Amino acid sequence: MARTVFCSYLKKEAEGLDFQLYPGELGERIFNNISKQAWAEWQKKQTMLINEKRLNLMDPTSRAFLEEQMEGFLFAGKDVEIEGYVPPENN
């Protein structure tokens, strides 16, 4: 049976991650409070951020920026702002 968590992002019970995907205390917090669905949504946003802002993941400043955005997105309900991106309309 799949592991479930109360997802901080979705605000409901959902299937949890299979293992800790991010290191440290933040990784543990993500593992215990974020669902697979929410993590997948973050990964899409993360890819857009990396590409649009041309982040270099070898640069500690870029990694810190990305971590700050991740924490805000998953736990504080802050949407990631990407210049020039207009989300598709739901019809």
ChimeraX commands (.cxc) that place a marker at each C-alpha (Angstrom):
marker #1 position 0.00,0.00,0.00 radius 0.5
marker #1 position 1.22,3.47,-0.87 radius 0.5
marker #1 position 2.43,5.79,1.85 radius 0.5
marker #1 position 0.13,8.80,2.41 radius 0.5
marker #1 position 0.85,12.22,3.89 radius 0.5
marker #1 position -1.18,15.31,4.59 radius 0.5
marker #1 position 0.25,17.44,1.80 radius 0.5
marker #1 position 1.05,21.02,2.84 radius 0.5
marker #1 position 0.77,22.15,-0.78 radius 0.5
marker #1 position -2.50,20.42,-1.72 radius 0.5
marker #1 position -4.00,20.75,1.78 radius 0.5
marker #1 position -5.27,17.16,1.70 radius 0.5
marker #1 position -4.20,13.55,2.16 radius 0.5
marker #1 position -2.31,12.28,-0.87 radius 0.5
marker #1 position 0.26,9.69,-1.91 radius 0.5
marker #1 position 3.61,10.49,-0.35 radius 0.5
marker #1 position 7.07,10.33,-1.86 radius 0.5
marker #1 position 8.75,6.92,-1.87 radius 0.5
marker #1 position 11.99,8.24,-0.36 radius 0.5
marker #1 position 13.66,11.50,0.63 radius 0.5
marker #1 position 14.58,13.31,-2.60 radius 0.5
marker #1 position 16.28,16.36,-1.12 radius 0.5
marker #1 position 19.04,16.41,1.50 radius 0.5
marker #1 position 18.98,17.77,5.02 radius 0.5
marker #1 position 16.25,19.12,7.25 radius 0.5
marker #1 position 14.33,20.64,4.32 radius 0.5
marker #1 position 14.44,17.28,2.54 radius 0.5
marker #1 position 13.01,15.57,5.60 radius 0.5
marker #1 position 10.26,18.19,5.80 radius 0.5
marker #1 position 9.44,17.64,2.12 radius 0.5
marker #1 position 9.38,13.85,2.57 radius 0.5
marker #1 position 7.00,14.11,5.54 radius 0.5
marker #1 position 4.69,16.86,4.23 radius 0.5
marker #1 position 4.68,16.91,0.41 radius 0.5
marker #1 position 2.90,14.52,-1.95 radius 0.5
marker #1 position 4.13,13.02,-5.19 radius 0.5
marker #1 position 1.69,15.23,-7.10 radius 0.5
marker #1 position 2.94,18.43,-5.42 radius 0.5
marker #1 position 6.58,17.41,-5.98 radius 0.5
marker #1 position 5.84,16.80,-9.69 radius 0.5
marker #1 position 4.29,20.28,-9.94 radius 0.5
marker #1 position 7.38,21.76,-8.30 radius 0.5
marker #1 position 9.67,19.93,-10.73 radius 0.5
marker #1 position 7.86,21.55,-13.68 radius 0.5
marker #1 position 8.26,25.00,-12.11 radius 0.5
marker #1 position 11.87,24.28,-11.22 radius 0.5
marker #1 position 12.69,23.34,-14.82 radius 0.5
marker #1 position 11.08,26.54,-16.06 radius 0.5
marker #1 position 13.05,28.60,-13.53 radius 0.5
marker #1 position 16.35,26.96,-14.43 radius 0.5
marker #1 position 15.77,27.48,-18.13 radius 0.5
marker #1 position 14.30,30.99,-18.09 radius 0.5
marker #1 position 16.75,32.42,-15.57 radius 0.5
marker #1 position 19.64,30.39,-17.00 radius 0.5
marker #1 position 20.60,29.15,-13.56 radius 0.5
marker #1 position 23.91,27.37,-13.12 radius 0.5
marker #1 position 23.37,24.65,-10.55 radius 0.5
marker #1 position 27.10,24.56,-9.83 radius 0.5
marker #1 position 26.77,28.11,-8.48 radius 0.5
marker #1 position 25.86,28.23,-4.77 radius 0.5
marker #1 position 23.88,31.46,-5.30 radius 0.5
marker #1 position 21.71,29.81,-7.96 radius 0.5
marker #1 position 21.12,26.77,-5.75 radius 0.5
marker #1 position 20.17,28.99,-2.79 radius 0.5
marker #1 position 17.74,30.93,-5.01 radius 0.5
marker #1 position 16.17,27.70,-6.26 radius 0.5
marker #1 position 15.85,26.32,-2.72 radius 0.5
marker #1 position 14.18,29.54,-1.56 radius 0.5
marker #1 position 11.71,29.33,-4.47 radius 0.5
marker #1 position 11.03,25.64,-3.72 radius 0.5
marker #1 position 10.31,26.27,-0.06 radius 0.5
marker #1 position 8.01,29.19,-0.90 radius 0.5
marker #1 position 6.17,27.19,-3.56 radius 0.5
marker #1 position 5.68,24.01,-1.52 radius 0.5
marker #1 position 5.07,25.43,1.95 radius 0.5
marker #1 position 4.04,29.10,1.70 radius 0.5
marker #1 position 1.74,28.95,-1.31 radius 0.5
marker #1 position 3.89,31.36,-3.32 radius 0.5
marker #1 position 3.71,30.84,-7.05 radius 0.5
marker #1 position 6.92,30.95,-9.03 radius 0.5
marker #1 position 7.09,34.05,-11.21 radius 0.5
marker #1 position 8.65,33.52,-14.60 radius 0.5
marker #1 position 9.01,36.58,-16.82 radius 0.5
marker #1 position 6.96,36.38,-19.99 radius 0.5
marker #1 position 5.19,33.14,-19.03 radius 0.5
marker #1 position 1.40,33.19,-19.37 radius 0.5
marker #1 position -0.30,30.03,-18.10 radius 0.5
marker #1 position -2.74,28.41,-20.54 radius 0.5
marker #1 position -6.39,29.23,-19.98 radius 0.5
marker #1 position -8.63,26.39,-18.83 radius 0.5
marker #1 position -11.60,26.11,-21.17 radius 0.5
marker link #1:1,2 radius 0.2
marker link #1:2,3 radius 0.2
marker link #1:3,4 radius 0.2
marker link #1:4,5 radius 0.2
marker link #1:5,6 radius 0.2
marker link #1:6,7 radius 0.2
marker link #1:7,8 radius 0.2
marker link #1:8,9 radius 0.2
marker link #1:9,10 radius 0.2
marker link #1:10,11 radius 0.2
marker link #1:11,12 radius 0.2
marker link #1:12,13 radius 0.2
marker link #1:13,14 radius 0.2
marker link #1:14,15 radius 0.2
marker link #1:15,16 radius 0.2
marker link #1:16,17 radius 0.2
marker link #1:17,18 radius 0.2
marker link #1:18,19 radius 0.2
marker link #1:19,20 radius 0.2
marker link #1:20,21 radius 0.2
marker link #1:21,22 radius 0.2
marker link #1:22,23 radius 0.2
marker link #1:23,24 radius 0.2
marker link #1:24,25 radius 0.2
marker link #1:25,26 radius 0.2
marker link #1:26,27 radius 0.2
marker link #1:27,28 radius 0.2
marker link #1:28,29 radius 0.2
marker link #1:29,30 radius 0.2
marker link #1:30,31 radius 0.2
marker link #1:31,32 radius 0.2
marker link #1:32,33 radius 0.2
marker link #1:33,34 radius 0.2
marker link #1:34,35 radius 0.2
marker link #1:35,36 radius 0.2
marker link #1:36,37 radius 0.2
marker link #1:37,38 radius 0.2
marker link #1:38,39 radius 0.2
marker link #1:39,40 radius 0.2
marker link #1:40,41 radius 0.2
marker link #1:41,42 radius 0.2
marker link #1:42,43 radius 0.2
marker link #1:43,44 radius 0.2
marker link #1:44,45 radius 0.2
marker link #1:45,46 radius 0.2
marker link #1:46,47 radius 0.2
marker link #1:47,48 radius 0.2
marker link #1:48,49 radius 0.2
marker link #1:49,50 radius 0.2
marker link #1:50,51 radius 0.2
marker link #1:51,52 radius 0.2
marker link #1:52,53 radius 0.2
marker link #1:53,54 radius 0.2
marker link #1:54,55 radius 0.2
marker link #1:55,56 radius 0.2
marker link #1:56,57 radius 0.2
marker link #1:57,58 radius 0.2
marker link #1:58,59 radius 0.2
marker link #1:59,60 radius 0.2
marker link #1:60,61 radius 0.2
marker link #1:61,62 radius 0.2
marker link #1:62,63 radius 0.2
marker link #1:63,64 radius 0.2
marker link #1:64,65 radius 0.2
marker link #1:65,66 radius 0.2
marker link #1:66,67 radius 0.2
marker link #1:67,68 radius 0.2
marker link #1:68,69 radius 0.2
marker link #1:69,70 radius 0.2
marker link #1:70,71 radius 0.2
marker link #1:71,72 radius 0.2
marker link #1:72,73 radius 0.2
marker link #1:73,74 radius 0.2
marker link #1:74,75 radius 0.2
marker link #1:75,76 radius 0.2
marker link #1:76,77 radius 0.2
marker link #1:77,78 radius 0.2
marker link #1:78,79 radius 0.2
marker link #1:79,80 radius 0.2
marker link #1:80,81 radius 0.2
marker link #1:81,82 radius 0.2
marker link #1:82,83 radius 0.2
marker link #1:83,84 radius 0.2
marker link #1:84,85 radius 0.2
marker link #1:85,86 radius 0.2
marker link #1:86,87 radius 0.2
marker link #1:87,88 radius 0.2
marker link #1:88,89 radius 0.2
marker link #1:89,90 radius 0.2
marker link #1:90,91 radius 0.2
view
